[in-house]
């Protein structure tokens, strides 16, 4: 960093001030290694010698650092922050191109500062000093980035710095790349006007050697095209959660093959206790760089809910979900990390993400409620978030055309707004037909829109529903099943409940009548998730205790000792490992928790299960269809006790059928043998439905 004559003289004084520290360190080392009078004494004194050595080194180094930073603070106090480039930041690191830092000394939160934190004019005036003193390895991360630019920048392509702030990074890149070898096309983007003005001033010289364009705009809206290098330095943490994944997808799509994203972020630990340690160490880091404890506390409050970090695992997972082939941490200090993400070769079909802003607005990327369900979910929070995000962005592996069609439906649903007279929205859940709203609650235009959307969401699998006067007669008469279950399930009031394989959430809405604390539906079906989100759009906040996660049953082990009751309805015969699934469900239950199972079954008393060759009742994905005794054995060997079979009857065509709202070919009436109703169309035994209640055995 350039300094004036006073600064150079000051550095010399600073070096002199560190001499006593180095002398102390040397003396401590000398005392630790000087010869002993005898071998016996040497052996006895080994521990003491090591302790003395360490003491001397620590004390000496501490004195050296204290002297250096005491002088730095004194120099800042004398300068008063009025001069630029002479007292900003800690002593520069040994990097090839010292950073060009401008502005005044950061005293913004000594007595006030913007709360909440925002990048206004007063922040910009001290920003360079703020970031260079507050971010560990700030210079070193930029220095390493210069190597990456030299390696991966492709002639004629664009280099983006998204959230370029005052242009310190771009200035270093421009100065490090000889114009004879590299003619850079630099694009800086920042939405803070004062940042953009400072960046343009700092990069004024660079336009002689390179193409430079600094844009004032939202990085989530600015297009990314023909890029070989993109930079997100301490920027993503300020982007709203709901926009982060879309931004990373856009960057991936805008990169050339073999292009890179260099991303630096503040991160948080996935372990709460370790997070406290990381915060404690980081606050001391800032204190040793001249910030007062009062300043640190005020700025921390100002950044609350403004700077929202990922964990390192979440960050890497978000990059992989966006399509990046290789993700690697390259610089790290405590809670600060820099990562390289590379796009290698042409994207495969599932890495060609379709922009779905309406979907993304429905998807809660963070889902903080998960931390409140149990101690187990809090510990596994990052793993749960990773599993649900990956599943969400697969979106059921739907085709591009299907996703675009769904996107249009979702956008129309979101445009529907019930009138002001329905602030207390009608929601009836204690009867066979779940009712949401009345026909008169919507304008004529909104009602027409809803009718079109409801028709477009066919087939409706679970129901019945009546939504704003539109009666939806679904494939399954789920109310019949609920009526059979209700007398045998425990009271759900105040309970944490899981509906595994929840479909569109019909049973979850029926559970609302008992006022549970939370009902978590788990299902990988994207179409069902969309229907549920439509219900939530119309019923929030009355139904906010209902949550739907696009996840698989295999993820149940991420919820240890979490649920009071688990409903597993129509799931077990769709899993290739039913006993493994039941064991995971058992682990997800609290002590004495209850499992309610509904499973397709075949007649017979033998301990066997049917393994269909290809399909069963026209359904793919059916693995094991057990006899009743086999189902009970699965439960017993999975650790369940007090097993009670309370219903065992053949499945009826009145319960599962083709309707106007479910024009499907897999319903029972189309899946029985045409001449023998005791058999399926494939020639297997006709299915029974077995309902079982069981309790978790052993201690949680």
N, C-alpha and C positions, 0 to 999 in steps of 0.2 A: 504494500500500500504506500503510495507516495507520501512523504512527510516533508515539512519545511525544516529550516535550519534549527529552529527550537526543538522540533521533534527529534532530530538526529542527536542533538546535545542531550535531550532527555533520555534517549535510549542508552547513551553512554552512562549517564547517572544511574539508570535502572540496573545496568550490568554491575556497576560498582556496589550497589546496594545488595546484590545477591551474593557477594563474596563471602560474608560471614556465614551464610547458609552452607556454601560449598565447603568452607573450612570445617564447620561443625560436622558435616557429613564425612569428610576425610578423616577427621579425628576419631569419629565413632568407628569407622572401618578399621583404622590403624589399631585401636584398642582391641578390636575383636580378633585380629589375626596375629598379634605379636607373639613371639615364642614363649612357651611355658617352661618352668624350671625342670620339670620331670614329666615323664610319659603318664604317670598316674594322675598327676594334677591336670594334665592336658585332657585326659579322658573325662575326669570329673567336671572340668570346666567347659566341655563342649557345648552344653545347653546354654550356659551363661554367655559364652562367646557369641553364639548365634543370636541370642536375645540382644546382646550389646550391639552387635552389628546391625540388626534390624532397627533398633532404637536410634542408633546414630544416623542411619540412612533416612529413616522417616523424619526425625527431627530436623536434620539438615535440609532435606528436600522441602519440608514444610516451611522452614525459615526462608528458603530461596523463593518459593512461590508467594509467601506472604509479603516479602519485600517487593517482589515484582508487581504484585497487584496493588499493594499500598501506594506504590509510585503511580501506577496507572490511574487509580482513583484520584490521587492528588492532582495529576496532570489534567484530568477531566474537570476537576473543580476549578482549577485556575483558568482553563479555557472557557468555561461557561457554556460550551456547546456552540459558540458563535462561529468558529472556524470549521471549514469542511476539510476532510481527508487527513487531519493531523492526529487525532486521538481516538479514532473509531475502532472498536473491537479489540480483542485480545492481541498480543503480539502475533504477527502473521506466521503461519505455518511455513515449513520449508517446501513450498510448491513452486512449480515452474513459472506460473504467471500470477503474481500476487494480485489479490482482488482489488478492483477499483470501488472503493466505498465512499459514499457521499452523504451529506446531511449532517445533522447535529448529533450530540450525545443523547442517548435514550434515558430520559428521566420522566417518561410519560406517566407512569403510575406511582411516582413518589407521593403525589398528593391527590390525584384524580384519575384522569384518563377516560376514554370512551367505554361506557358499559351499557350494553354488551360490546365486546370488541368489534371494531369495523375498520376497514382500510380507508380512513378519511385523510384529510390533508395533514393533520397533526401526527398521525402514525407514519405517513410517507416521509415526513421531514426527519424522522429518526429511525426509519425502517432498517437501513443498512447496518447501523450500530446494533439495533435490537436483534436482528437475526444472526449477525456474526458472533455476538456474545451469548445468545440464548440457545443456539443449535450446536450441539457437539459435532465435531468433525465436519463442520460446514465447509471449510476450505478444502479439506481432504476429499470430500465427496465430489466437489466440483472439479478438483484436480483429476480424479479418476475418470470423471465424465469426459474430460478432454481426450483421454486415450480412446474411449469408446467412439467419440465423434470421428477421430482420425481413422478408426478401424471400420466403422459401419456407414459413415455418410457416403451416399452415392451421388456422383456428379449429376447435376441437373435436377435433383430431387429437392424437396422441402425439408427444412428443420424447424420444428415447432417447439416453442417454450410456452406451455399452457399455464397461465398464472405467472407471467414473467416478472412481475413486481417492478423493481427499479432497473432491471436489466443486468444485474451483476453477473449472472451465469452466461448470458448471451455475449456480454462484453469479453469475458474470459475466453469463450469459444472463438469469437472473431479474432482476438489477438493471438490465439494459439495456432490458427490455421493459416499458413503462408498463402497469400492470394495467388502466387505462381502455381501452387499445387492444388488449392481448393478455392473454388468460387462458390461460396455458400449462398443459399437462398433461405434467409432467416425470416421466420414469422413469429413474432411475439404477441401473445394475447393476454389481456388483463381487463377486468371490468371496472377497476378503480381508475377514474380519469387522472387523478394526481399521480398514480403509479405510472400510467402510460406516458404522461408528460415527462416525468423524470427518466424513464427508460429511453424515450426518444432523444433526450438531451445527452444521456450517457453514451448512446450508440451513434451519435451524430458523425463521429469520425469514421465509423465502420462502413458507411455507404460508399466510401471511396474504393474499398476493396471487395465488398460483398453486396448482394441484394438484401436490403433490410426493410421490413414492413412491420410496424408495431400497431396492432389493432386494439381498439377499445371495444370490448364485447364480452359476452358470457361464453366461457369455454364449452359449456354444454350445448350451445347453439351454433358456434362457429364451425364450419365444415373442415374436415381433415382430409387432404387430398395429396396423393403422390409424395408421401413422406418416407424418408429412410430413418429419421431420428425424431422421436417425440420425447419431450421432457415434462414431467409433472413433479416439480420440486416443492414439497410441503404445501401442496395445493388440494389434493383429493380430500384431505381431512376437513376442509372447509366446504366441500360440496355436499348438499343434502343427500342423505342415504338413498332416497328413492331415485336419485339421478346418477349415482356413481357407476352402477353396472352398465347403464346405457352409454355413459361417457367412455368407459373402457372398451365396450363393444365398438363404438364409433372410431376410437383410435386404432384398434386392431384392423378394422375394415379399411382405414385410410393409409395404413402402412404398406410399403412395397414388400415383396418377398425378401426375407432376411433382415427386414428393418427391426429396429429396437425401440422399446419404451424404457426410458430411465426414470424411475420413480423414487422419490425420497419422501418419507413420512414419519411423523410421530406415531408410535404404536402403543398399545396397552398390553399388559400381560393377561393371559387367559386365567391366571390364578389370582384371586383377590388379595391374598396375603402377599404374594410376590409383587403385585401391582403397587401396594403400599410401599414396599421397599424401593421399587423403581422410582416412584414419585419422590420419596425422601432423598435418594441419591441425586436425582435431577435438580431438585430445589437447592441442594447444597452446591451442585455444579454452578448454578446461576449466582448463588451467594458469593462463591469464590471468584466470580467475575465482576464483582462490584455492585450487584443488585442488593438492595436492602430486603429484609424479610417482609417489611410492609409492602414494598413494591411487588414482590413475588406473590403475596397473598391477594393483593388487589387485582393483578393481572389474571391470576388463576380464576377468580370469580368472574372477571369480564369474559373469559374464554369459555366458561361453562355453557354447554349446549350450542356453542359456536364452532369450536374445534372438537369434532367427535371422531376419535381415532378407531381404526380397525385393530385387531390383534394381527401379529405377523402371519398366522395361519389363515385368517380371514382374507388378508390382503393378497397372499399368494393364490388362494383359492379363487378370489374374484378375478384375478388375471387369467388363471387357467380356464375359468368359466367363460371368459371373454374370447377364448380361442388361442391364447398364446401357447406356443409349443414348449418353450423352455423358460422357466422362471427361476432366478437365482439371486440370493442375497449377496451383495458385494461389499457393502460398508455397513457397520453396525456399532452403535454405542448405546448400551442400556435400552432406552425407549425410543431410539431414533435409528432408522434403517434406510438403506438405499438398495434398490432391487433392479436388476436387468430382466426385462421380459422380451423375448424374441419371437417374431413370426417367421416360421421356416416353411418355405414352399407354398404352393397353392392351398387354400383352405379346403377341407373336406366339406361335404354337404351340411354336416351338423355344426360346422364352424362358420357358416354364412348366416349370421344372426339377422332375423327380420326385425326391423324397428317396431317395437310394440309399446309405445308410451302409455297407452291406456292400461294394458296388462301390468306394466311396471308400477303404475300408480296404485294398483290394488295390492301389490306385493309388498309387505312390510319387510324390508331387507334386514332389519335389525331384530325385530320381535322381542323386545325387552321383557315382555310378560313371561317368557320362558324361564328367566332367572328366578321368578317368584314361585314357581310350582313346587319346587323341592330343592334341597341341598344338592341332590344328584344332578338335576337339570342345570343348576347354576355352575357346577363344576364342568359339566359337559357342554356348556353353552356354545363355545366355538365350534365343536364338532357337530352339534345340531344345526347351527347356522350354515355350516359348510354343506351338510347333507341336503338341507332344504333348498339352498341356493342352486346347487348343481341340478337337483331334480326340477326346480322351477325353470331354469334356462334350457333344459331339454324339452320342456313344454310338450311332453308326451311324444316327442320325435315326430310331431306333425309336419306335414309338407308346408312349403312356403305359401302355397295358395290357401291352404286351410287356415294357417295362422293369420294371413291378411283378412280372410273372411271373418274369423273370430274377432280380430281387432276392430273391425267395423261394428260388429254386434256390441262389443264392450263399450265402444265410444258412444253408441246410441243409448245404451242403458245409463251411462253416466250423465247423459244430457237430460234424463228424466228427473224432474224435481217435484215432489208432492207440494200441494198448495200450502199457504201459511196457516190454514185452519186445521191442519193435521200435524201440529207440532207434537202432540201426544199420539203417535202413529198407532193405528190399529194392528194388533198382533194377537191372534188367537191360536193357542197351542195345545189346549186341553180337549181337543176333539179330533175326529178322524181326519178331517180336512184342515190342514194348517192354512190359516187365512192371514194375508198381509195386505193391509189397506182396503179401501173401498173403491169401486169404480168411479165414484164422484170425487175422489181425492185428486184425480189427475185432470189436467186440461184435455180437451179433445185431441189436440196434437200429440201430447205425451202418451195418452191412452193408445192412440194408433201406433205410436212408436213401440210401446211395450208389447202390443199384440204381435207386431212384426218380429220383435226380438224373441219373444217366447216361442213363436213358431220356428224361428231359425235355430233354436237350441234343442230341437228334437234330435234324438229320442230322449225323452224324460224317463229315467229308470226308476226312481223312487218317488213316492207320493202317497196320497193326492194333495194338491195345492189349490188354493184360490188366491190369486195375486191380482189385485185391482180389478176384481170381477172376472178375470180370465181363469176358468176352471181347467186345471191340468190333471187329466186322468192318466197317471204314469203306468209303466209296464207292471210294476209291483204294487200290489195293495199292501203297502208297508204298515198301514194302520192295523191290519189283521195280526201281523207279527207282533206289533207293539202291545196289542191287547193281551196276547198270550204271555208275553214277557213280564208285563207290569206287576202281576201278583207275586212274582218270584224274585224280583230284584230288590236290593236294599234301597232304603230311602236315599235320595241323592242330594238332599238339602245340605248346602255348605260343603259338598264333596268335590274332589278333583276327579274328573271322569274322562276316560278315553273311549272314543268310538273308532275302533280300528277297522278300516274299510268302510268309511262313513258315507261313501257316495256323495250325493248332493246335500247331505245334512238333514234329511227328514227326521231321523231319530234324535238328532241333536236338538232340533227345535222342539220336539215333543218333550225332551228332558227339561226344557226351560220351565215347564209348569211346576217343577219341584225346587226351583231356585238353587241350582248347584253353584259352587264357587267358580268353577271353570270346566268347560267341556272341550276337550281337544280332539278334533277329528283328524285322522291320518289316512291318506289315500293318494296314490300316485296318478289318479285319473284327472287329466287336465280339464276335460269337459265338465266333470262333476264339480271341480274347483270353481269354474266360471259360474255355474248355476248358483253355488253357495254364495259367491261374492255378490251376485245380483241380489240375492235375498238380503245380505248384509247392507248393501247400498240402500235398500228400502227400509230396513228395520233398526239400524244403528240410531241411538245407543242402547236401545232396549235389549238387543241380542249381542252386546259386545263381549259377554262372557263366553261366547262360542268362538272357537278358533279352528281354522282348517290349515293343516300343513301338508303340502305336496311332498310326501315322503312314503317310504315303503315299510312294511311290517318288519323287515329285517333291521330297521333302525330303532326298534323298541328297546334295545339294550342301552340306548343313550338316555333313557328316562328311569334310572334306578330308584326304586322305592318312592315313586311319584304319585301313583293313582290309587284312589280308594276303590274304584270300580272300573273294570275294562269290559267293554262289549266287543266281542269278536264275532260278527254276524256275517256269515257267507264268505269267510276268508280262508279257513284252514285247507279246504280242498283245492285252493288255488296256489298253494305254496309247495315247492318240492321237498321241504323239510318241515313237516308239521310239528314234530316233537321239538326240534330246535326253536321253532317259532313260539311254541307254548312255554318253553323254558325262558325265552326272552320276555314274554308277557308276565310270567311269574316274577321275574326280577324287577319288572316295572311296577309291581303292586306293593303297596305298603303292607305291613304286618296285618294279617287277617283280612287282606283285601279280597274282593270278590271278582271272579271272572264269569261272564255270561257268554256262552257259546251257542251259535246256531250253525249247524254243519250239514251239508248234504251227506246222505248215508245210503247204504244198500241193505236190503233185508238179509237176515241170517244171524245165527248165534256164534259163528266161528270167529276166531280172532284173526281176521284177514281184512285186507283193503283192496279195492279194485284200482288197477293202474291202467287207465284207458290207453289204447294204442295211439290215438290222435285226438279225438274229440269225445266229449260226453255231453249228451243232450244238446248237440250242435255247438257246444262251447269249446273253444281252445283254452289252453292254460289250466286244464284240470289235471291234477297229478294223482292224489290218493283220495279215494272215496271209501271211508271205513264202514264197517258194521258198527252197531251201537257199542258192543263190548270192546271193539278196538279203539273207538273214540275214548271210552272210559279209561282204557289202559294207557293211551297217550297222555291223558291228564294225570293219571296216577304216577306214571314214570317221569313226568315233568315236575313233580313236587307239589301237586294239588291234593287237597283232602276234602272231606265232606262233599263228595261228588254226587249230584242229584240230577237224574234225567227226569224232566217234568213235561216233555212233549215229544212224541215220536209218531208222525203220521205221514202218509204220502203227500207229496207236493201237489196242490190242486191247480188246474188251469184257471180257476177263478181268482187265484192269488197272483199268478204270473201269466200275463196275457198280452196279445197284440191290441193296441188301442190307437186312436187317432194321433195321440201324442207320443206313441212309441211304435212306429211301424218297423218292427224288428223281426228277424227270422229265427231268433234264438229262444223265443218264448216256448213254454212247455207244450202248448197245443201244436206247435210245429216240430217238436222234438221227440214225440212219442212214436213208437212203431205203428204204421198205418193199420195193421191187422191184430196187434197184440199190445194192449195198453199197459201190460205189466213190464214191458221192455221199452228201452229208448230206441230212437231211430237207428242207432248203431248196433242194436241187439244186446245191449247191457241191461241189467236190472233197473227198473224204474226207480228214481230217487225218492228217498224218504227225507223228511226234515227232522233233525234231532236237536232239541234244546236242552242245554245242561247248565247248571249252576255249580260252581266249585269255589273253594277258598284256598288262598295261598297257605301252604304248610311251612313250618319252620319259622325262624325269626328273620326279620328284615335285615 
